[in-house]
Amino acid sequence: MQFLLQERDQRAFAEQYVKLVAHWNTEKSKERSEKNKIARKQKIMNQTTGRRSFAQVQQKLKKEKGQIPSRVELFHACFTHANGSPSSNIVAEKLAAMKELENQLHEDEDDEVGQNDIFAQIIGPDRPGRVRMFGDGVNPFDLWGEVPSRSTCNRIVMEQKTLLEKMDEQIKRQGQHIAMLESKIFNQPNQNLGSNCNNIQHTPSSSSPLLSDPSSLSLRIGCSVSIKSLFDSTKIVAKGVVRGMDANIEVGKQMLRPNWCEIQVLVVLEHEESLIRPYDFLQKFGDALGGMIAWPCHLLKVNEEFY
């Protein structure tokens, strides 16, 4: 009997507790609703972007105009209806004031985003750490170099750390690619190596250069060469001039090594052909036009007409 009474009391207590929680939630909802109503009445400018964020509107305008839009253009796009009418009388007044300041600009002067641009002059200064009309995540430091807050510093540090990790991974893959290409070079037959290096004898001076065998011409600094593909030695990928043959000079922060030449690329025939030793922004022949590359002697052919 006593057990039944205890169970009934517990059940009654639980029911009472559920009613109290439901009543508290209802009161909090009413209180929140009243606050929202008051806030909406106090809001004098209503945006018309719907579910689109300011960042999405900015990207759309940037794509249409081909450049970053000013904050006046963003304000106009976010606070006017599709027919161009302002969302409120206050918005109309602000737009008119901005238009008046825009008319005072010189023909070659742009309203660039800044602490004192036309938008800031009419709407007022931005809050610390924020840039209005650019959405969350954009701060003054990103746009005009203002000293960032601690949280912004932490975000920048994390972004740079992520970028460095990606660069390290890219350098690692690049090193593996270089090792693979050099291994392929060293494993190729060197039967033509001797015929293309400095120990080749010149053809007799009495013979005409146009009638000589191109394979008998020797590599030397200043001579014009055709650059053969590493993957297909019958294909010419570019043309250039020999600028160095000293194994101890550096090309792309690497020693040249014996039987390699420093070549200045003058003509590119295969832009997507990979360099054997890529460096910095030079990854393919299309990137190396006018620059210096390292290339094995046995993959070079002396151009007879420029010899």
C-alpha positions in Angstrom: 0.0 0.0 0.0 2.8 2.4 0.9 4.6 1.5 -2.4 1.4 2.5 -4.4 1.1 5.8 -2.6 4.8 6.6 -3.4 4.3 5.7 -7.0 1.2 7.9 -7.3 3.0 10.8 -5.7 5.9 10.5 -8.1 3.6 10.4 -11.1 1.8 13.5 -9.8 5.1 15.3 -9.3 6.2 14.4 -12.8 2.9 15.6 -14.3 3.2 18.9 -12.4 6.8 19.3 -13.5 5.9 18.8 -17.2 3.1 21.4 -16.8 5.5 23.9 -15.2 8.1 23.4 -18.0 5.4 23.8 -20.7 4.1 27.0 -19.1 7.7 28.4 -18.8 8.4 27.7 -22.5 5.1 29.3 -23.5 5.9 32.4 -21.5 9.4 32.6 -23.0 8.0 32.3 -26.5 5.6 35.1 -25.8 8.4 37.3 -24.4 10.6 36.5 -27.4 7.7 37.3 -29.8 7.1 40.6 -28.2 10.8 41.5 -28.4 10.8 40.6 -32.1 7.8 42.7 -32.8 9.4 45.7 -31.1 12.6 45.2 -33.0 10.8 45.0 -36.3 9.0 48.2 -35.6 12.3 49.9 -34.8 13.9 48.6 -38.0 13.9 51.5 -40.5 15.6 49.7 -43.4 14.5 46.3 -44.6 16.6 44.2 -47.0 14.9 42.6 -50.0 17.4 39.8 -50.7 15.3 37.1 -49.1 17.4 34.0 -48.4 20.3 35.3 -50.4 23.2 36.6 -48.2 25.1 39.8 -48.8 28.1 37.7 -49.9 26.0 36.0 -52.6 24.7 39.3 -53.9 28.3 40.7 -54.0 29.5 37.7 -56.0 26.6 38.1 -58.5 27.4 41.8 -59.0 31.1 41.1 -59.3 30.4 38.6 -62.0 28.1 41.0 -63.9 30.4 44.1 -63.6 33.8 42.3 -63.8 35.0 44.0 -60.6 34.2 44.3 -56.9 31.1 46.4 -56.5 31.1 49.4 -54.2 29.1 49.4 -51.0 26.7 51.9 -52.5 25.9 49.4 -55.3 25.5 46.6 -52.8 23.2 48.7 -50.6 21.1 49.5 -53.7 20.9 45.8 -54.7 20.0 44.6 -51.2 17.5 47.2 -50.1 15.4 47.8 -53.2 12.8 45.7 -54.8 13.0 44.0 -58.2 11.3 47.0 -59.8 13.9 49.3 -58.4 11.8 50.9 -55.7 13.4 51.3 -52.2 12.1 49.1 -49.4 11.3 52.1 -47.2 11.3 55.9 -47.2 14.6 55.9 -45.1 16.2 53.7 -47.7 15.1 56.2 -50.4 16.6 59.1 -48.5 19.9 57.3 -48.0 20.1 56.3 -51.7 19.4 59.9 -52.7 22.2 61.2 -50.4 24.6 58.6 -51.8 23.7 59.5 -55.4 24.4 63.1 -54.6 27.9 62.3 -53.3 28.6 60.0 -56.3 27.8 62.9 -58.7 30.5 65.0 -56.9 33.2 62.4 -57.8 35.6 63.2 -60.7 35.2 61.2 -63.9 38.4 59.2 -63.3 37.6 58.7 -59.6 36.0 55.5 -58.2 34.2 55.0 -54.9 36.5 52.3 -53.6 35.5 50.3 -50.5 37.1 52.0 -47.5 36.6 53.4 -44.0 35.4 56.7 -45.5 33.7 55.6 -48.7 30.3 57.1 -49.7 28.4 54.4 -47.9 30.2 55.1 -44.6 29.7 58.8 -45.0 25.9 58.4 -45.2 25.2 55.3 -43.1 28.0 55.9 -40.5 31.2 54.2 -39.5 31.4 50.4 -39.2 31.5 48.7 -35.9 34.9 47.4 -34.7 35.9 44.3 -36.6 33.0 44.5 -39.1 32.5 45.7 -42.6 28.8 46.2 -43.5 27.4 44.9 -46.8 30.1 42.2 -47.1 28.6 39.5 -44.9 30.1 37.5 -42.0 33.8 36.6 -42.1 35.0 39.8 -43.8 36.8 42.2 -41.5 38.5 45.6 -42.0 41.9 44.0 -42.1 40.9 42.0 -45.2 39.9 45.2 -47.1 42.0 48.1 -45.9 44.6 46.7 -43.6 43.2 47.8 -40.3 44.8 46.1 -37.3 42.8 42.9 -36.7 41.3 41.7 -33.5 42.6 38.7 -31.6 39.9 36.4 -33.1 40.8 37.7 -36.6 44.5 37.1 -36.0 43.7 33.5 -34.9 41.6 33.0 -38.1 44.4 34.4 -40.3 46.9 32.2 -38.6 44.8 29.1 -39.2 44.2 30.1 -42.8 48.0 30.6 -43.3 48.7 27.3 -41.6 46.3 25.5 -43.9 47.9 27.2 -46.9 51.4 26.2 -45.8 50.3 22.6 -45.3 48.9 22.5 -48.9 52.1 24.1 -50.2 54.2 21.5 -48.4 52.1 18.7 -49.9 52.5 20.2 -53.4 56.3 20.5 -53.0 56.4 16.9 -51.8 54.5 15.8 -54.9 56.6 18.0 -57.1 59.8 16.4 -55.6 58.4 12.9 -56.4 57.6 14.0 -59.9 61.1 15.3 -60.4 62.7 12.1 -59.1 60.5 10.0 -61.4 61.5 12.1 -64.5 65.2 12.1 -63.7 65.1 8.4 -63.1 63.4 8.0 -66.5 66.2 10.2 -68.1 69.0 8.2 -66.5 67.5 4.9 -67.6 67.2 6.0 -71.3 69.9 4.8 -73.7 72.8 7.3 -73.9 73.8 6.3 -77.4 73.2 9.8 -78.7 74.7 11.6 -75.8 78.2 11.6 -77.2 77.1 13.0 -80.5 75.4 16.0 -78.9 78.0 17.1 -76.4 81.1 19.2 -76.6 83.4 16.3 -77.6 81.9 16.2 -81.1 84.2 17.2 -83.9 83.1 20.0 -86.3 82.6 19.2 -89.9 85.3 20.4 -92.2 85.3 24.1 -92.8 85.2 23.5 -96.5 81.9 21.8 -96.4 78.7 23.9 -96.5 76.7 24.1 -93.3 73.6 23.5 -95.2 74.9 20.2 -96.5 76.3 19.0 -93.2 74.7 16.4 -91.0 72.9 18.1 -88.1 73.9 15.2 -85.7 77.5 16.1 -86.3 77.1 19.7 -84.9 78.2 20.2 -81.3 76.4 21.9 -78.5 78.0 25.1 -77.4 76.9 28.3 -75.5 74.9 30.6 -77.8 73.8 27.9 -80.3 70.1 27.5 -81.2 68.6 24.1 -80.3 65.3 22.2 -80.6 64.1 20.7 -77.3 62.9 17.1 -77.5 60.2 15.7 -75.4 61.2 13.4 -72.5 58.4 11.0 -73.3 58.8 11.0 -77.1 62.3 11.9 -78.3 61.0 12.3 -81.9 58.7 15.2 -80.9 60.0 18.8 -80.6 58.3 20.7 -77.8 60.2 24.0 -77.9 63.1 25.9 -79.3 65.7 27.9 -77.5 69.3 29.0 -77.0 72.0 27.4 -74.9 73.0 29.8 -72.1 75.1 27.6 -69.9 76.8 24.2 -69.8 78.7 24.4 -66.5 77.6 21.6 -64.2 78.1 23.8 -61.1 75.7 26.7 -62.1 72.2 26.8 -60.6 69.0 26.7 -62.6 65.8 26.9 -60.6 67.8 26.6 -57.3 69.3 23.2 -58.4 72.8 22.4 -59.7 72.8 21.9 -63.5 74.7 18.5 -63.3 77.0 17.0 -66.0 75.5 16.5 -69.5 72.7 19.0 -68.9 72.3 22.5 -70.4 70.8 25.7 -69.3 68.4 26.7 -72.0 66.5 30.0 -72.6 63.1 29.0 -74.1 62.3 31.3 -77.1 59.6 29.3 -78.9 57.0 26.9 -77.4 55.4 24.3 -79.5 53.8 22.1 -76.8 52.5 24.4 -74.0 51.2 21.6 -71.8 54.5 19.6 -71.9 55.8 19.2 -68.4 59.3 20.5 -67.4 61.7 17.9 -66.0 62.8 20.3 -63.2 59.8 22.6 -62.5 60.4 25.5 -60.1 58.5 28.4 -58.7 55.7 29.1 -61.2 57.4 27.3 -64.1 55.7 24.0 -64.3 55.1 23.5 -68.0 56.7 24.8 -71.2 53.9 27.3 -71.6 55.0 28.9 -68.3 58.7 28.9 -69.3 58.5 31.1 -72.4 61.4 33.5 -72.2 62.7 31.9 -69.0 65.6 29.5 -68.2 65.2 25.7 -67.8 67.5 22.8 -67.4 67.4 20.1 -70.0 69.5 16.9 -70.7 72.0 17.2 -73.6 70.8 14.0 -75.3 67.3 15.6 -75.6 68.6 18.6 -77.5 69.1 19.0 -81.3 71.3 21.7 -82.6 69.5 23.8 -85.3 71.8 23.7 -88.3 70.5 26.9 -89.8 71.6 28.9 -86.7 74.9 27.0 -86.1 
